Amino acid sequence: MPTTLTPYLSFPGTTREAFAFYAQALGASIQTLLRYADMPAPEQPMQGCGEGGAPSGDGIMHASLVLPGGALLFAGDTPPGMPFEGMKGVMLALEYDTIDQAHSAFNALAQGGQITMPLAPAFWARSFGMLTDRFGVSWAINGEPIALG
């Protein structure tokens, strides 16, 4: 079986909203939204989760999103009592066969976010741009890759 790598993001209580946004922006589908309240009670108290020993409530413990083509994105809300320190030092890269597909995803993800590098030709793709979306996730969008070497 081949190894797969799936990004797993943490949000400060906004996973449900972020995944609804990503599903719409990327033409993806939400596969799982598991709330903390849906978790079975642990046999032993979980460290850092307060008196009850397990997070509870409507926060999202685990979510999965399936992108067109089958790529996955996982996420969850930071458990209660644990600090959320933002997303640092990571960027999600999307690669599209066409410039139009890349522009569509870029423009959708940029709604309410900040464009850090507008879409423009690059030596590795006919279109490339970077942005940070309204949830604090950094994205690199490639359209129509150019064969190197």
SEFILUM-651637 format. One line per 10 residues: number of its first residue (from 1); for each residue x, y, z of N, C-alpha, C. Coordinates in nm, 4 decimals. Each point is the difference from the previous one (the first is absolute). Layout:
NUM> X,Y,Z,X,Y,Z,X,Y,Z | ...;
END
This chain:
1> 0.0858,-0.1183,0.0000,-0.0858,0.1183,0.0000,0.0898,0.1238,0.0000 | -0.0283,0.0969,-0.0870,0.0828,0.1213,-0.0032,-0.0242,0.0868,0.1240 | 0.1013,0.0745,0.0347,-0.0117,0.0951,0.1108,-0.0778,0.1215,-0.0471 | -0.0911,0.0487,0.0818,-0.0709,0.1237,-0.0311,0.0331,0.1017,0.1078 | -0.0080,0.1250,-0.0361,0.0236,0.1103,0.0929,-0.1236,0.0893,-0.0039 | -0.0628,0.0176,0.1145,-0.1217,0.0803,0.0078,0.0206,0.1126,0.1002 | -0.0097,0.1258,-0.0445,0.0116,0.1115,0.0959,-0.1115,-0.0061,0.1037 | 0.0346,0.0341,0.1250,-0.0970,0.0028,0.1093,0.0122,0.1367,0.0663 | -0.1011,0.0828,-0.0178,0.0015,0.1368,0.0510,-0.0727,0.0097,0.1329 | 0.0391,0.0977,0.0807,-0.0701,0.0320,0.1240,-0.0603,0.1385,-0.0124;
11> -0.1207,0.0140,0.0513,-0.0689,0.1284,-0.0025,-0.0475,0.0343,0.1408 | -0.0194,0.1293,0.0275,-0.0447,0.0431,0.1334,-0.1524,-0.0007,0.0134 | -0.0638,-0.1124,-0.0361,-0.1457,-0.0083,0.0077,-0.0696,0.0336,-0.1301 | 0.0730,0.0090,-0.1108,-0.0595,0.0389,-0.1287,0.0102,-0.1088,-0.1065 | 0.0260,-0.1229,0.0390,0.0148,-0.1082,-0.0987,-0.1260,-0.0159,-0.0848 | -0.1159,-0.0005,0.0631,-0.1267,-0.0182,-0.0740,-0.0144,0.1090,-0.1082 | 0.0226,0.1247,0.0379,-0.0117,0.1115,-0.0942,0.1073,-0.0082,-0.1092 | 0.1232,-0.0317,0.0390,0.1093,-0.0089,-0.0970,-0.0267,-0.1104,-0.1023 | -0.0454,-0.1156,0.0451,-0.0219,-0.1100,-0.0931,-0.1193,0.0259,-0.0921 | -0.1013,0.0677,0.0483,-0.1110,0.0391,-0.0885,0.0523,0.0935,-0.1088;
21> 0.0864,0.0928,0.0403,0.0620,0.0938,-0.0952,0.0869,-0.0754,-0.1012 | 0.0848,-0.0910,0.0471,0.0881,-0.0752,-0.0906,-0.0789,-0.0903,-0.0940 | -0.1072,-0.0597,0.0487,-0.0827,-0.0844,-0.0862,-0.0546,0.0820,-0.1165 | -0.0501,0.1191,0.0305,-0.0546,0.0882,-0.1038,0.1113,0.0515,-0.0918 | 0.1085,0.0490,0.0582,0.1072,0.0638,-0.0779,0.0729,-0.0992,-0.0903 | 0.0146,-0.1239,0.0454,0.0815,-0.0961,-0.0726,-0.0797,-0.1107,-0.0681 | -0.1322,0.0078,0.0065,-0.0818,-0.1043,-0.0605,0.0215,-0.1341,0.0689 | 0.0249,0.0048,0.1302,0.0283,-0.1199,0.0788,-0.1251,-0.0434,0.0743 | 0.0106,-0.1116,0.0702,-0.1127,-0.0443,0.0814,0.0491,-0.0362,0.1401 | -0.0805,0.0369,0.0976,0.0309,-0.0323,0.1388,-0.0373,-0.1456,0.0219;
31> 0.0973,-0.0791,0.0422,-0.0211,-0.1423,0.0217,-0.0357,-0.0282,0.1460 | 0.0636,0.0737,0.0930,-0.0194,-0.0250,0.1423,-0.0019,0.1304,0.0772 | -0.0930,0.0152,0.0933,-0.0014,0.1069,0.1003,-0.0366,-0.0666,0.1324 | 0.0995,-0.0358,0.0758,-0.0208,-0.0696,0.1266,0.0181,0.0993,0.1143 | -0.1067,0.0238,0.0754,0.0056,0.0955,0.1113,0.0628,-0.0658,0.1231 | 0.0545,0.0843,0.0870,0.0503,-0.0509,0.1273,-0.1118,-0.0719,0.0753 | -0.1216,0.0523,-0.0089,-0.1139,-0.0618,0.0685,-0.0318,-0.1391,-0.0535 | 0.0448,-0.0326,-0.1211,-0.0252,-0.1302,-0.0603,0.1016,-0.1064,0.0418 | 0.1068,0.0424,0.0666,0.1044,-0.0944,0.0396,-0.0497,-0.0929,0.1097 | 0.0418,-0.1259,-0.0051,-0.0317,-0.0871,0.1134,0.0793,0.0448,0.1225;
41> -0.0521,-0.0272,0.1163,0.0694,0.0367,0.1236,0.1292,-0.0802,0.0103 | 0.1113,0.0668,0.0314,0.1259,-0.0735,0.0117,0.0012,-0.0859,0.1266 | 0.0742,-0.1090,-0.0065,0.0128,-0.0865,0.1172,0.0828,0.0676,0.1089 | 0.0948,0.0842,-0.0426,0.0838,0.0736,0.0943,-0.0079,0.1474,-0.0356 | 0.0108,0.0887,0.1005,-0.0045,0.1433,-0.0290,0.1101,0.0415,-0.0985 | -0.0354,0.0898,-0.0919,0.0972,0.0496,-0.0972,0.0752,0.1172,0.0611 | 0.1302,-0.0004,-0.0119,0.0844,0.1061,0.0549,-0.0375,0.1347,-0.0615 | -0.0029,0.1038,0.0815,-0.0226,0.1361,-0.0471,-0.1433,0.0325,-0.0351 | -0.0945,-0.0860,0.0364,-0.1389,0.0225,-0.0395,-0.0904,0.0356,0.1172 | 0.0563,0.0414,0.1093,-0.0825,0.0458,0.1110,-0.0566,-0.1140,0.0817;
51> -0.0987,0.0340,0.0815,-0.0545,-0.0928,0.0990,-0.0660,-0.1227,-0.0615 | -0.0718,0.0169,-0.1114,-0.0714,-0.1123,-0.0604,0.0901,-0.0991,-0.0697 | 0.1235,0.0413,-0.0322,0.0932,-0.0914,-0.0624,-0.0116,-0.0107,-0.1505 | -0.1003,0.0626,-0.0615,-0.0140,-0.0030,-0.1459,-0.0683,0.1274,-0.0459 | 0.0419,0.0522,-0.1155,-0.0700,0.1165,-0.0539,-0.1454,-0.0364,-0.0286 | -0.0875,0.0991,0.0040,-0.1398,-0.0249,-0.0318,-0.0540,0.1207,-0.0753 | -0.1219,-0.0119,-0.0451,-0.0642,0.1128,-0.0642,-0.0068,-0.0123,-0.1503 | -0.0370,0.1111,-0.0634,-0.0272,0.0031,-0.1426,0.1253,0.0219,-0.0851 | 0.1157,0.0211,0.0635,0.1245,0.0175,-0.0749,0.0302,-0.1233,-0.0838 | 0.0748,0.0185,-0.1054,0.0319,-0.1101,-0.0909,0.1292,-0.0685,0.0439;
61> -0.0119,-0.1273,0.0335,0.1148,-0.0804,0.0402,0.0778,-0.0452,-0.1236 | -0.0720,-0.0373,-0.1068,0.0655,-0.0449,-0.1238,-0.0915,0.0289,-0.1181 | 0.0606,0.0544,-0.1047,-0.0717,0.0237,-0.1250,0.0872,-0.0468,-0.1155 | -0.0642,-0.0486,-0.1049,0.0740,-0.0348,-0.1207,-0.0739,0.0551,-0.1214 | 0.0804,0.0486,-0.0924,-0.0490,0.0599,-0.1229,0.0628,-0.0765,-0.1157 | -0.0793,-0.0351,-0.0995,0.0502,-0.0700,-0.1178,-0.0036,0.0974,-0.1175 | 0.1166,0.0261,-0.0568,0.0107,0.0893,-0.1148,-0.0239,-0.0783,-0.1284 | -0.0383,0.0682,-0.1088,-0.0122,-0.0699,-0.1273,0.1317,-0.0713,-0.0308 | -0.0063,-0.1246,-0.0415,0.1208,-0.0772,-0.0255,0.0389,-0.0870,0.1183 | -0.0631,0.0223,0.1178,0.0216,-0.0887,0.1136,0.0928,0.0471,0.1093;
71> 0.0711,0.1109,-0.0174,0.0871,0.0489,0.1072,-0.0840,0.0335,0.1226 | 0.0585,-0.0182,0.1176,-0.0706,0.0234,0.1254,0.0623,0.1155,0.0777 | -0.0829,0.0654,0.0792,0.0430,0.1009,0.0951,-0.0728,-0.0294,0.1300 | 0.0750,-0.0126,0.1096,-0.0579,-0.0256,0.1317,0.0149,0.1245,0.0858 | -0.0860,0.0127,0.1009,0.0093,0.1121,0.0939,-0.0809,-0.0293,0.1238 | 0.0198,0.0832,0.0995,-0.0790,-0.0067,0.1216,0.0192,0.1278,0.0798 | -0.0950,0.0261,0.0888,0.0120,0.1145,0.0902,0.0963,-0.0363,0.1126 | 0.0811,0.0948,0.0393,0.0896,-0.0215,0.1129,-0.0838,-0.0389,0.1212 | 0.0383,-0.1059,0.0700,-0.0803,-0.0431,0.1154,-0.0123,0.1100,0.1051 | -0.1135,0.0043,0.0699,-0.0172,0.0980,0.1076,0.1144,-0.0105,0.1005;
81> 0.0473,0.1140,0.0455,0.1081,0.0035,0.0971,0.1387,-0.0007,-0.0615 | 0.0093,-0.0232,-0.1309,0.1300,0.0032,-0.0680,0.0088,0.1294,-0.0794 | 0.1146,0.0671,0.0035,0.0120,0.1269,-0.0729,0.0082,-0.0221,-0.1513 | -0.0603,0.0902,-0.0746,0.0129,0.0006,-0.1454,0.1041,0.1055,-0.0335 | 0.1051,-0.0403,-0.0666,0.1105,0.0913,-0.0294,0.0071,0.0384,-0.1463 | -0.1035,-0.0299,-0.0754,-0.0011,0.0345,-0.1415,0.0777,-0.1017,-0.0829 | -0.0033,0.0209,-0.1288,0.0710,-0.0890,-0.0915,0.1252,0.0725,-0.0452 | 0.1130,-0.0621,0.0256,0.1278,0.0636,-0.0301,0.0885,-0.0973,-0.0774 | 0.0711,0.0521,-0.0975,0.0996,-0.0802,-0.0689,-0.0547,-0.1087,-0.0902 | -0.1233,0.0145,-0.0449,-0.0576,-0.1003,-0.0886,-0.0841,0.0687,-0.1072;
91> -0.0010,-0.0592,-0.1187,-0.0814,0.0508,-0.1106,-0.0560,-0.1210,-0.0735 | -0.1259,0.0062,-0.0368,-0.0607,-0.1057,-0.0803,0.0120,0.0383,-0.1469 | 0.0475,-0.0933,-0.0816,0.0179,0.0262,-0.1427,-0.1030,-0.0789,-0.0800 | -0.0649,0.0682,-0.0917,-0.0950,-0.0620,-0.0924,0.0546,0.0142,-0.1412 | -0.0119,-0.1057,-0.0790,0.0458,0.0039,-0.1383,-0.1154,-0.0383,-0.0910 | -0.0245,0.0835,-0.0991,-0.1096,-0.0214,-0.0936,0.0532,-0.0162,-0.1416 | -0.0730,-0.0760,-0.0808,0.0395,-0.0242,-0.1386,-0.0095,0.1252,-0.0858 | -0.0946,0.0892,0.0347,-0.0207,0.1184,-0.0833,0.0125,0.1289,0.0806 | 0.0269,0.1069,-0.0708,0.0072,0.1325,0.0616,-0.1372,0.0397,0.0538 | -0.1060,-0.0300,-0.0738,-0.1356,0.0360,0.0440,-0.0353,-0.0663,0.1331;
101> 0.0346,-0.1288,0.0149,-0.0268,-0.0694,0.1266,0.0766,0.0663,0.1148 | 0.1256,0.0347,-0.0244,0.0823,0.0637,0.1032,-0.0579,0.1361,0.0387 | -0.0412,0.0784,-0.0986,-0.0572,0.1320,0.0278,-0.1299,-0.0116,0.0788 | -0.0811,-0.0977,-0.0345,-0.1263,-0.0196,0.0709,0.0253,-0.0323,0.1471 | 0.0895,-0.0943,0.0284,0.0316,-0.0366,0.1387,0.0636,0.1166,0.0730 | 0.0933,0.0690,-0.0643,0.0694,0.1136,0.0619,-0.0989,0.1091,0.0390 | -0.0856,0.0375,-0.0927,-0.0962,0.1065,0.0268,-0.0991,-0.0384,0.1097 | -0.0416,-0.1265,0.0015,-0.0932,-0.0456,0.1033,0.0666,0.0000,0.1374 | 0.1215,-0.0530,0.0090,0.0698,-0.0050,0.1287,0.0386,0.1387,0.0505 | 0.0212,0.0940,-0.0905,0.0414,0.1352,0.0384,-0.1130,0.0823,0.0610;
111> -0.1268,-0.0437,-0.0144,-0.1129,0.0752,0.0544,0.0151,0.0155,0.1513 | 0.0156,0.1240,0.0437,0.0154,0.0286,0.1423,0.1402,-0.0248,0.0523 | 0.0913,-0.0407,-0.0867,0.1381,-0.0268,0.0401,0.0941,0.1072,-0.0503 | 0.1262,-0.0354,-0.0090,0.1021,0.0955,-0.0441,0.0877,-0.0647,-0.1070 | 0.0065,0.0633,-0.1149,0.0861,-0.0472,-0.1081,0.1423,0.0436,0.0327 | 0.0920,-0.0960,0.0051,0.1400,0.0321,0.0289,0.0835,0.0044,-0.1269 | -0.0449,-0.0688,-0.1053,0.0649,0.0060,-0.1307,-0.1083,-0.0211,-0.1054 | -0.0327,0.1037,-0.0761,-0.1044,-0.0145,-0.1029,0.0371,-0.1071,-0.1023 | -0.1013,-0.0560,-0.0625,0.0241,-0.0995,-0.1041,0.0809,0.0606,-0.1139 | 0.1030,-0.0713,-0.0419,0.0865,0.0444,-0.1088,0.0755,-0.1214,-0.0536;
121> 0.0514,0.0090,-0.1212,0.0801,-0.1108,-0.0525,0.1261,-0.0214,0.0850 | 0.0417,-0.1253,0.0083,0.1232,-0.0367,0.0691,0.0732,-0.1006,-0.0895 | 0.1244,-0.0271,0.0285,0.0735,-0.0910,-0.0878,-0.0469,-0.1449,0.0128 | -0.0739,-0.0341,0.1061,-0.0486,-0.1366,0.0204,-0.1490,-0.0161,-0.0315 | -0.0716,0.1114,-0.0190,-0.1434,-0.0070,-0.0304,-0.0413,0.1240,-0.0773 | -0.0982,-0.0154,-0.0847,-0.0489,0.1150,-0.0781,-0.0698,0.1019,0.0902 | -0.0413,-0.0444,0.1199,-0.0622,0.0906,0.0968,0.0334,-0.0484,0.1405 | 0.0412,0.0947,0.0861,0.0341,-0.0319,0.1383,-0.0332,0.1195,0.0874 | -0.0566,-0.0270,0.1172,-0.0278,0.1063,0.0959,-0.0081,-0.0559,0.1403 | 0.0096,0.0900,0.0987,-0.0073,-0.0405,0.1404,-0.0963,0.0912,0.0744;
131> -0.0645,-0.0562,0.1028,-0.0937,0.0778,0.0807,-0.0126,-0.0634,0.1373 | -0.0509,0.0770,0.0917,-0.0409,-0.0512,0.1304,-0.1494,0.0222,0.0088 | -0.0750,-0.1092,0.0207,-0.1450,0.0126,0.0006,-0.0502,0.0607,0.1311 | -0.1289,0.0211,0.0088,-0.0580,0.0671,0.1166,0.0082,-0.0825,0.1277 | 0.0432,-0.1263,-0.0107,0.0160,-0.0851,0.1177,0.1466,-0.0118,0.0428 | 0.0875,0.0726,-0.0702,0.1415,-0.0006,0.0351,0.0822,-0.1085,-0.0663 | -0.0572,-0.0696,-0.0985,0.0720,-0.1053,-0.0713,0.0662,0.0606,-0.1240 | 0.1291,-0.0288,-0.0174,0.0749,0.0480,-0.1170,-0.0112,-0.1017,-0.1130 | -0.0198,0.0508,-0.1212,-0.0176,-0.0828,-0.1188,0.0943,0.0453,-0.1103 | 0.0501,-0.0950,-0.0773,0.0734,0.0247,-0.1234,-0.0793,-0.0690,-0.1103;
141> -0.0349,0.0750,-0.1028,-0.0846,-0.0530,-0.1070,0.0792,0.0001,-0.1310 | 0.0100,-0.1170,-0.0611,0.0699,-0.0170,-0.1280,-0.1011,-0.0372,-0.1070 | 0.0125,0.0610,-0.1166,-0.0855,-0.0333,-0.1124,0.0824,-0.0297,-0.1231 | -0.0287,-0.1098,-0.0636,0.0669,-0.0472,-0.1219,0.1515,-0.0104,0.0216 | 0.0419,-0.1062,0.0676,0.1428,-0.0179,0.0279,0.0826,-0.0084,-0.1291 | 0.1234,0.0446,0.0100,0.0950,-0.0063,-0.1100,0.1038,-0.1063,0.0346 | 0.0259,-0.0905,-0.0935,0.0991,-0.1044,0.0240,0.1383,0.0641,0.0170 | 0.0678,-0.0403,0.1056,0.1336,0.0507,0.0274,0.1038,-0.1042,-0.0409 | 0.1118,0.0490,-0.0515,0.1132,-0.0898,-0.0329,-0.0284,-0.0786,-0.1198;
END
